[in-house]
Amino acid sequence: MTEQLQSAIHQLSQVLLGKEHQIRLAIACLLAKGHLLLEDLPGMGKTTLAEAMARCFGLHFHRVHFTSDLLPADLTGVAVLDSVSSQFQFQPGPMFCEVLLADEINRASPRTQSALLEAMANGRVSVDGCSHKLPHPFIVIASQNGLDQTGTSPLPESQLDRFLMRLSLGFPDRQAEAAMLSEQHLPLEALNTGLSAADLEAAQLSVSQQHTSTALINYVLDLVATSRLNANGLSPRAAKGLLKAAKAWAFLEGQSSVTPDHIQAIFSAVAEHRLDGGHRQNQPLSKSILEQVDGFR
């Protein structure tokens, strides 16, 4: 399975040139059953990455552009009166998919955000007092523009905490951008990894079974305790997320147990958006925390 995933990452790197590290983190987030937040300028490949990840495992994909007038029912669906049976029948909305791309998530209203939050937290939606379970797996990949962009507003801390990772793709290097302009990249439609949703579930199960020692758990607890010396400390959910993401990273590395190196590799992606409250700092707080806590070898 690890070899198949490495091959898939290589293919994804041919679709999104020069971004292999970010792709590996995104796949690790998927293997850890986490939701992913992509923050960057428009046109940097956020949508391409989201759709490519869904195609990678043959998952059902929907894209919803979040706007200020988007209503919760536009996501969840509505109950419609059936003229034949004279009963209300639930018509599922675009949220009923395996991978939902919430495009420009920070333009939507708080009411719409709350509907999305229920889906992210519980894997279900509530319509007219009735709960409807979402497909499994259900993964939200959200994109957001920087807060200096017109019409945006910061996500509440409770929703930021539901995203396992936040990634920024950044500008490609000159060589990668030249290859892109010369159309030397793999078209998204040509992506064929041979993986399926069943393969994803099998990989997720293997990730959950990765060995973690008592010493490693103490290392995570030390990092979390140090973070709580700041205004926005890491929550218990974040601590669990650190361990899950590190297990996924170790699995991708072909290793059966988790080490501090794996924690350090994913720490910024998992912790930074929780520490800075969604406002990027010039000096990442996660780096400062890692420097304060000695690992073990």
C-alpha positions as CSV (number, residue, x, y, z in Angstrom):
1,M,0.0,0.0,0.0
2,T,2.8,2.4,0.8
3,E,4.3,1.9,-2.6
4,Q,1.0,2.6,-4.3
5,L,0.6,5.8,-2.2
6,Q,4.1,6.9,-3.2
7,S,3.2,6.3,-6.8
8,A,0.0,8.4,-6.3
9,I,2.0,11.2,-4.7
10,H,4.4,11.2,-7.7
11,Q,1.4,11.4,-10.1
12,L,-0.1,14.3,-8.1
13,S,3.2,16.0,-8.2
14,Q,3.0,15.9,-12.0
15,V,-0.4,17.6,-11.9
16,L,0.6,20.3,-9.4
17,L,4.3,21.0,-10.2
18,G,6.8,21.8,-7.5
19,K,4.5,21.1,-4.6
20,E,5.4,17.5,-3.5
21,H,5.9,18.4,0.2
22,Q,2.4,20.0,0.4
23,I,0.9,17.1,-1.5
24,R,2.4,14.6,1.0
25,L,1.0,16.6,3.9
26,A,-2.4,16.7,2.2
27,I,-2.4,12.9,1.7
28,A,-1.3,12.5,5.3
29,C,-4.3,14.6,6.4
30,L,-6.6,12.3,4.3
31,L,-5.1,9.2,5.8
32,A,-5.6,10.6,9.3
33,K,-9.3,11.2,8.5
34,G,-8.9,14.9,8.9
35,H,-10.4,18.0,7.2
36,L,-8.0,20.2,5.3
37,L,-7.8,24.0,5.1
38,L,-5.9,25.5,2.1
39,E,-5.1,29.2,2.5
40,D,-3.4,31.2,-0.3
41,L,-3.9,33.8,-3.0
42,P,-6.3,33.0,-5.9
43,G,-4.9,31.0,-8.7
44,M,-2.3,29.0,-6.7
45,G,-3.8,25.6,-7.3
46,K,-6.0,25.0,-4.3
47,T,-9.0,23.8,-6.3
48,T,-6.7,21.6,-8.5
49,L,-5.2,19.9,-5.4
50,A,-8.7,19.3,-3.9
51,E,-10.1,17.7,-7.0
52,A,-6.9,15.7,-7.7
53,M,-7.0,14.2,-4.2
54,A,-10.6,13.1,-4.7
55,R,-9.7,11.6,-8.1
56,C,-6.7,9.9,-6.5
57,F,-9.0,7.6,-4.5
58,G,-12.0,7.6,-6.8
59,L,-14.1,9.6,-4.3
60,H,-17.3,11.4,-5.1
61,F,-16.4,15.2,-5.3
62,H,-18.5,18.3,-5.1
63,R,-17.4,21.9,-5.2
64,V,-19.5,24.7,-3.6
65,H,-18.5,28.3,-4.0
66,F,-19.2,30.0,-0.6
67,T,-20.7,33.4,-1.0
68,S,-22.3,35.8,1.5
69,D,-25.8,34.8,0.3
70,L,-25.2,31.0,0.5
71,L,-27.9,29.5,2.8
72,P,-27.5,26.3,4.9
73,A,-30.2,24.6,2.7
74,D,-28.0,25.2,-0.3
75,L,-25.5,22.8,1.3
76,T,-27.6,20.4,3.2
77,G,-30.6,20.0,0.9
78,V,-34.3,20.5,1.6
79,A,-37.5,18.6,2.2
80,V,-39.8,18.7,-0.8
81,L,-43.5,17.8,-1.0
82,D,-44.1,14.7,-3.2
83,S,-47.3,15.3,-5.0
84,V,-47.9,11.6,-5.4
85,S,-47.5,10.5,-1.8
86,S,-48.4,13.9,-0.3
87,Q,-45.4,13.4,2.0
88,F,-42.2,15.5,2.3
89,Q,-39.2,13.8,0.8
90,F,-35.7,14.8,1.6
91,Q,-33.6,16.0,-1.4
92,P,-29.9,15.8,-0.5
93,G,-27.8,18.9,-1.2
94,P,-24.2,19.0,-2.5
95,M,-22.8,18.2,0.9
96,F,-23.8,14.6,0.4
97,C,-20.5,13.5,-1.2
98,E,-17.2,12.0,0.0
99,V,-15.0,15.1,-0.7
100,L,-16.6,18.5,-0.4
101,L,-14.6,21.5,-1.6
102,A,-15.8,24.5,0.3
103,D,-14.3,27.2,-2.0
104,E,-13.6,30.6,-0.4
105,I,-15.1,29.4,2.9
106,N,-14.4,32.6,4.7
107,R,-17.0,34.6,2.6
108,A,-20.0,32.7,3.9
109,S,-22.4,33.8,6.7
110,P,-22.2,32.4,10.3
111,R,-25.4,30.4,9.7
112,T,-23.9,28.6,6.8
113,Q,-20.7,28.0,8.7
114,S,-22.6,26.4,11.5
115,A,-24.3,23.9,9.1
116,L,-20.8,23.0,7.7
117,L,-19.4,22.7,11.3
118,E,-22.1,20.1,12.2
119,A,-21.2,18.1,9.1
120,M,-17.4,18.3,9.9
121,A,-17.9,17.4,13.6
122,N,-20.6,14.7,13.4
123,G,-20.8,13.5,9.9
124,R,-24.4,14.4,9.6
125,V,-26.7,17.3,8.8
126,S,-30.0,18.4,10.4
127,V,-32.9,19.5,8.2
128,D,-36.4,20.3,9.7
129,G,-35.5,18.5,12.9
130,C,-34.3,15.3,11.2
131,S,-30.7,14.1,11.1
132,H,-29.3,12.7,7.9
133,K,-26.0,10.8,7.9
134,L,-23.4,11.8,5.3
135,P,-21.4,9.3,3.2
136,H,-18.3,7.7,4.6
137,P,-15.7,8.9,4.3
138,F,-16.7,12.5,4.4
139,I,-13.9,15.0,4.1
140,V,-14.0,18.8,3.8
141,I,-11.3,20.5,1.9
142,A,-11.8,24.2,2.3
143,S,-10.0,27.0,0.5
144,Q,-9.8,30.5,1.9
145,N,-8.2,33.7,0.6
146,G,-6.1,35.9,3.0
147,L,-8.0,38.2,5.3
148,D,-6.7,41.2,3.4
149,Q,-8.8,40.1,0.4
150,T,-12.1,41.9,-0.2
151,G,-15.2,40.4,1.4
152,T,-13.5,37.9,3.7
153,S,-13.9,37.5,7.4
154,P,-11.9,35.3,9.9
155,L,-13.2,31.8,10.7
156,P,-14.2,31.3,14.3
157,E,-11.7,29.4,16.5
158,S,-14.2,26.5,17.0
159,Q,-14.2,25.9,13.2
160,L,-10.5,26.4,12.8
161,D,-10.0,23.6,15.4
162,R,-12.0,21.2,13.2
163,F,-9.5,21.4,10.5
164,L,-6.7,18.9,11.1
165,M,-4.2,20.8,8.9
166,R,-3.8,24.2,7.2
167,L,-1.5,24.4,4.2
168,S,-0.3,27.1,1.9
169,L,0.9,26.2,-1.6
170,G,2.8,29.3,-2.3
171,F,4.3,30.4,-5.6
172,P,6.0,27.7,-7.7
173,D,9.7,28.0,-8.3
174,R,10.9,29.2,-11.7
175,Q,11.5,25.8,-13.2
176,A,8.1,24.4,-12.1
177,E,6.3,27.5,-13.4
178,A,8.2,27.3,-16.8
179,A,7.1,23.7,-17.1
180,M,3.5,24.7,-16.3
181,L,3.5,27.4,-18.9
182,S,4.9,25.0,-21.4
183,E,2.1,22.6,-20.5
184,Q,4.5,19.9,-19.4
185,H,2.3,18.8,-16.5
186,L,-0.1,15.9,-16.3
187,P,-3.7,16.9,-17.0
188,L,-6.0,16.4,-14.1
189,E,-8.2,14.2,-16.3
190,A,-5.3,11.9,-17.0
191,L,-4.7,11.1,-13.3
192,N,-5.1,7.4,-12.7
193,T,-3.6,6.0,-9.5
194,G,-5.4,2.7,-9.5
195,L,-6.5,3.4,-5.9
196,S,-10.1,3.2,-4.7
197,A,-12.2,4.3,-1.7
198,A,-11.6,0.8,-0.2
199,D,-7.9,1.3,-0.5
200,L,-8.2,4.6,1.4
201,E,-10.2,2.9,4.2
202,A,-7.6,0.1,4.4
203,A,-4.8,2.7,4.6
204,Q,-6.6,4.7,7.2
205,L,-7.0,1.5,9.3
206,S,-3.3,0.8,9.0
207,V,-2.5,4.3,10.0
208,S,-4.6,4.0,13.2
209,Q,-2.6,0.9,14.1
210,Q,0.8,2.6,14.0
211,H,2.8,2.1,17.2
212,T,3.2,5.0,19.6
213,S,5.4,4.7,22.7
214,T,4.8,6.3,26.1
215,A,7.8,8.5,25.5
216,L,6.4,9.8,22.3
217,I,3.0,10.5,23.9
218,N,4.9,12.5,26.6
219,Y,6.6,14.4,23.9
220,V,3.3,15.4,22.4
221,L,2.0,16.4,25.9
222,D,5.1,18.5,26.4
223,L,4.5,20.4,23.1
224,V,0.8,20.9,24.0
225,A,1.7,22.1,27.5
226,T,4.2,24.6,26.1
227,S,1.6,25.9,23.6
228,R,-0.7,26.7,26.4
229,L,1.7,29.3,27.8
230,N,0.4,31.4,24.8
231,A,-3.0,33.0,24.4
232,N,-4.3,30.3,22.0
233,G,-3.0,27.0,23.4
234,L,-3.6,23.7,21.6
235,S,-6.8,21.8,22.6
236,P,-7.1,18.1,23.4
237,R,-8.6,17.7,19.9
238,A,-5.4,19.3,18.5
239,A,-3.2,16.9,20.6
240,K,-5.1,13.9,19.1
241,G,-4.7,15.4,15.7
242,L,-1.0,15.7,16.1
243,L,-0.7,12.0,16.9
244,K,-3.0,11.0,14.1
245,A,-1.2,13.1,11.5
246,A,2.2,11.9,12.8
247,K,1.0,8.3,12.4
248,A,0.0,9.0,8.8
249,W,3.4,10.6,8.1
250,A,5.2,7.6,9.5
251,F,3.0,5.3,7.4
252,L,3.9,7.3,4.2
253,E,7.5,6.9,5.2
254,G,7.1,3.2,5.4
255,Q,7.8,3.0,9.1
256,S,5.8,1.0,11.6
257,S,6.3,3.3,14.7
258,V,6.1,7.1,15.2
259,T,9.1,9.1,16.2
260,P,9.6,12.8,17.2
261,D,10.8,13.5,13.6
262,H,7.3,12.6,12.4
263,I,5.7,14.9,14.9
264,Q,8.0,17.7,13.9
265,A,7.3,17.2,10.2
266,I,3.6,17.8,10.6
267,F,3.6,20.1,13.7
268,S,3.4,23.4,11.9
269,A,0.6,22.2,9.5
270,V,-1.5,20.9,12.4
271,A,-0.8,23.5,15.1
272,E,-0.2,26.9,13.4
273,H,-3.8,27.8,12.5
274,R,-4.8,27.0,16.1
275,L,-2.0,29.0,17.6
276,D,-2.4,32.1,15.6
277,G,-6.2,32.1,15.5
278,G,-6.2,32.2,11.7
279,H,-3.9,35.2,11.4
280,R,-0.5,34.2,10.0
281,Q,2.4,35.6,12.0
282,N,5.8,36.6,10.6
283,Q,7.5,34.3,13.1
284,P,5.5,31.0,13.3
285,L,4.6,30.2,16.8
286,S,4.9,26.5,16.1
287,K,8.6,26.9,15.4
288,S,9.1,28.6,18.8
289,I,7.3,25.7,20.6
290,L,9.4,23.1,18.9
291,E,12.6,24.9,19.9
292,Q,11.5,25.0,23.5
293,V,10.7,21.3,23.8
294,D,13.5,18.8,23.5
295,G,12.6,15.6,21.7
296,F,14.2,12.3,22.2
297,R,16.3,10.0,19.9
